[in-house]
Amino acid sequence: MSILSVEDLSFRYNSVEILSNISFSVNYGDYIGLVGPNGSGKTTLIKVILGLFKPDKGNVSLFGVNPLNFKDRHRIGYLPQRTLFNPYFPATVKEIVSLGLLSKKKAPGKFDKSEEGMIGEAIRLMDVLDIKDTLIGELSGGQHQRVLVARAIVNEPDLLILDEPTTALDPETREIFFHNLQDLNKNKNTTIILVTHDIGSIGKYASKLLYLDKGIIFYGSFENFCSSKDMGSYFGEFAQHLICHRHD
């Protein structure tokens, strides 16, 4: 079943075409690695999908609804490319994560037992339980990113969209981060779209590759990508091997 459908999408900014004739769909349970060079339109595509930008042409259906009219925002967890926190903001990790539940609450107030359980589960999944009472400004870059992902997943969204979430992470922390997302996808059946430049790592975890360069160069399983002679010619054999170097 499709969670997202994009048909013949084009988008211009100041008369410059950023996206051209984009068509693809995402099914429940997919884990999409969205990759491409700088300026390829990855972040723009995400913003159109979320209804933050209006396309010049084409149609987008998000949970069967035009994103511009979509109301059930609690069904989506979103971490934009740059999320800044004042380092002196007096909030703990647990308090930051709990903010992700506000879209579901009908009235402000204390969290009930069920909501406390959801907060604890998100903290556990992102492996930040030992720092849950630490102020957000005291965290390392890797810890900070994991807390923001915990905030994005705390209300158990059907779709999780992460835009370059690993740029502040060291290699070891990056691998742990990817493992955590894979567990979320497999154990919670959370559909994930992950924008990344880390082509070598995403090939180990995601189920599908969407390579974008203003238009779609490739969309499909990694197995199909790795066996495609056309993609070998397009990327070169070494780059294709790098993307396909997966460890099961």
C-alpha positions as CSV (number, residue, x, y, z in Angstrom):
1,M,0.0,0.0,0.0
2,S,1.3,3.4,-1.0
3,I,2.0,6.0,1.8
4,L,3.3,8.6,-0.7
5,S,2.8,9.1,-4.4
6,V,4.5,11.7,-6.6
7,E,3.5,12.1,-10.2
8,D,5.2,14.2,-12.9
9,L,6.4,16.7,-10.3
10,S,8.3,19.9,-11.3
11,F,9.4,22.8,-9.2
12,R,11.0,26.1,-10.1
13,Y,12.6,28.7,-7.9
14,N,13.1,32.2,-9.5
15,S,12.5,30.7,-12.9
16,V,15.3,28.1,-12.4
17,E,14.0,24.5,-12.6
18,I,15.0,22.6,-9.4
19,L,13.0,19.5,-10.0
20,S,11.9,18.1,-13.3
21,N,9.2,15.4,-14.0
22,I,9.6,13.5,-10.8
23,S,7.5,10.3,-10.4
24,F,7.8,7.7,-7.7
25,S,5.9,6.1,-4.9
26,V,6.8,4.9,-1.3
27,N,5.0,1.9,0.3
28,Y,4.4,1.3,4.0
29,G,7.5,-0.2,5.5
30,D,9.9,1.1,2.9
31,Y,13.3,2.5,3.9
32,I,14.4,4.9,1.2
33,G,17.9,6.3,0.9
34,L,17.6,9.6,-1.0
35,V,20.9,10.6,-2.4
36,G,22.4,12.9,-5.0
37,P,25.0,15.6,-5.5
38,N,24.8,19.1,-3.9
39,G,22.1,21.2,-5.6
40,S,20.3,18.1,-6.9
41,G,17.0,19.1,-5.3
42,K,16.8,16.6,-2.4
43,T,15.8,19.1,0.3
44,T,13.4,20.8,-2.1
45,L,11.7,17.5,-2.9
46,I,11.2,16.8,0.8
47,K,9.7,20.3,1.3
48,V,7.3,19.7,-1.6
49,I,6.3,16.3,-0.2
50,L,5.6,17.9,3.2
51,G,3.5,20.7,1.7
52,L,6.0,23.4,2.6
53,F,6.5,24.3,-1.1
54,K,3.8,24.2,-3.8
55,P,4.9,22.4,-7.0
56,D,4.7,24.2,-10.4
57,K,3.4,21.0,-12.0
58,G,2.3,17.5,-11.0
59,N,0.6,15.9,-8.1
60,V,1.7,14.7,-4.7
61,S,-0.5,12.4,-2.5
62,L,0.5,12.0,1.2
63,F,-1.6,9.4,3.0
64,G,-4.1,9.9,0.1
65,V,-4.3,13.7,0.6
66,N,-2.6,16.7,-1.1
67,P,0.2,17.8,1.3
68,L,-1.1,21.3,1.2
69,N,-4.3,20.1,2.8
70,F,-2.8,17.5,5.1
71,K,-3.8,17.9,8.8
72,D,-2.7,14.7,10.6
73,R,0.9,16.0,11.2
74,H,1.3,13.6,14.1
75,R,1.6,10.8,11.5
76,I,4.9,12.3,10.2
77,G,8.2,12.6,12.1
78,Y,10.4,15.2,10.4
79,L,14.0,16.3,11.2
80,P,15.1,19.1,8.9
81,Q,18.6,19.6,7.7
82,R,19.5,22.3,10.2
83,T,17.8,22.2,13.6
84,L,19.3,24.7,16.0
85,F,18.9,24.9,19.8
86,N,20.1,27.7,22.0
87,P,22.9,25.9,24.0
88,Y,21.6,27.8,27.1
89,F,18.0,26.6,26.7
90,P,17.1,25.1,30.1
91,A,15.6,21.9,28.9
92,T,16.6,18.3,29.5
93,V,16.8,15.5,27.0
94,K,13.6,14.0,28.2
95,E,11.8,17.4,28.0
96,I,13.0,17.9,24.4
97,V,11.8,14.5,23.4
98,S,8.4,15.0,25.0
99,L,7.8,18.0,22.7
100,G,7.2,15.6,19.9
101,L,4.0,14.5,21.6
102,L,2.4,18.0,21.6
103,S,0.9,17.5,18.1
104,K,-1.3,14.7,19.6
105,K,-2.3,16.4,22.8
106,K,-5.7,18.1,22.8
107,A,-4.9,20.3,25.8
108,P,-1.7,21.3,27.5
109,G,-0.9,19.6,30.8
110,K,1.1,16.7,32.3
111,F,1.7,13.6,30.3
112,D,-0.3,10.5,31.3
113,K,1.2,7.1,31.9
114,S,0.8,6.0,28.3
115,E,2.6,9.1,27.0
116,E,5.4,8.7,29.6
117,G,5.8,5.2,28.2
118,M,6.1,6.5,24.7
119,I,8.7,9.1,25.8
120,G,10.7,6.4,27.5
121,E,10.5,4.1,24.5
122,A,11.8,6.8,22.1
123,I,14.6,7.6,24.5
124,R,15.5,3.9,24.7
125,L,15.4,3.3,21.0
126,M,17.8,6.2,20.3
127,D,20.1,5.0,23.1
128,V,20.0,8.2,25.2
129,L,18.5,6.8,28.3
130,D,21.7,7.4,30.4
131,I,21.5,11.2,29.5
132,K,17.8,11.7,29.8
133,D,18.2,14.3,32.6
134,T,21.1,16.1,30.9
135,L,20.6,19.6,29.6
136,I,20.4,19.8,25.8
137,G,23.2,22.3,25.7
138,E,25.6,19.9,27.3
139,L,25.4,17.2,24.6
140,S,27.9,16.3,21.9
141,G,26.9,16.6,18.3
142,G,26.0,12.9,18.0
143,Q,24.0,12.8,21.2
144,H,22.1,16.0,20.1
145,Q,21.1,14.3,16.8
146,R,19.9,11.2,18.5
147,V,17.8,13.3,20.8
148,L,16.2,15.1,17.9
149,V,15.4,11.8,16.2
150,A,13.9,10.6,19.4
151,R,11.7,13.7,19.4
152,A,10.7,13.0,15.8
153,I,9.7,9.3,16.6
154,V,8.1,9.7,20.0
155,N,4.6,9.8,18.7
156,E,5.2,6.7,16.7
157,P,4.8,8.3,13.2
158,D,3.9,6.2,10.2
159,L,6.5,8.2,8.1
160,L,9.8,9.4,9.3
161,I,11.7,11.9,7.1
162,L,15.3,12.8,8.0
163,D,17.3,15.4,6.0
164,E,21.0,14.9,6.4
165,P,20.9,13.7,10.0
166,T,24.4,12.3,10.2
167,T,26.5,15.3,9.2
168,A,27.5,16.0,12.9
169,L,28.3,12.4,13.7
170,D,31.7,10.7,13.8
171,P,32.0,7.4,11.9
172,E,31.4,5.1,14.9
173,T,28.3,7.1,16.1
174,R,27.0,7.2,12.5
175,E,27.0,3.4,12.3
176,I,25.1,3.1,15.6
177,F,22.7,5.8,14.3
178,F,22.0,3.8,11.1
179,H,21.5,0.6,13.1
180,N,19.0,2.3,15.3
181,L,17.0,3.5,12.3
182,Q,17.1,0.1,10.8
183,D,15.7,-1.4,14.0
184,L,12.9,1.2,13.9
185,N,12.1,0.3,10.4
186,K,12.1,-3.5,11.0
187,N,10.6,-3.6,14.5
188,K,8.1,-0.8,14.3
189,N,7.4,-0.9,10.5
190,T,8.2,2.8,10.3
191,T,8.5,4.0,6.8
192,I,11.7,6.1,6.4
193,I,13.0,8.5,3.9
194,L,16.6,9.4,4.7
195,V,18.4,12.1,2.8
196,T,22.2,11.5,3.0
197,H,25.5,12.0,1.2
198,D,26.8,8.8,2.9
199,I,26.2,6.5,0.0
200,G,28.5,3.8,1.3
201,S,26.7,3.4,4.6
202,I,23.1,3.8,3.4
203,G,23.5,0.9,1.1
204,K,23.9,-1.4,4.1
205,Y,20.6,-0.4,5.7
206,A,18.0,1.0,3.3
207,S,15.8,-1.2,1.2
208,K,15.6,1.2,-1.8
209,L,17.8,3.8,-3.4
210,L,16.4,7.0,-4.9
211,Y,19.2,8.9,-6.7
212,L,18.1,12.4,-7.6
213,D,19.8,15.0,-9.8
214,K,16.9,17.3,-10.6
215,G,15.3,14.3,-12.2
216,I,15.3,10.7,-11.0
217,I,18.4,8.9,-12.2
218,F,17.4,5.7,-10.4
219,Y,14.7,4.4,-8.1
220,G,14.4,0.9,-7.0
221,S,15.9,-1.8,-4.8
222,F,19.7,-2.0,-4.2
223,E,19.7,-5.4,-5.8
224,N,18.4,-3.9,-9.1
225,F,20.8,-1.0,-8.8
226,C,23.8,-3.3,-8.3
227,S,22.9,-5.5,-11.3
228,S,22.1,-2.6,-13.6
229,K,24.7,-2.1,-16.4
230,D,23.1,1.3,-17.2
231,M,23.9,2.4,-13.6
232,G,27.4,1.0,-13.9
233,S,27.9,3.1,-17.0
234,Y,26.4,6.2,-15.4
235,F,28.2,6.1,-12.1
236,G,31.3,4.1,-13.1
237,E,32.0,0.6,-11.8
238,F,33.9,1.9,-8.7
239,A,31.1,4.2,-7.5
240,Q,28.5,1.5,-8.2
241,H,30.5,-1.0,-6.1
242,L,30.8,1.6,-3.3
243,I,27.0,2.0,-3.1
244,C,26.5,-1.8,-3.3
245,H,29.0,-2.7,-0.7
246,R,26.5,-4.0,1.9
247,H,27.2,-6.1,5.0
248,D,24.3,-8.4,6.0
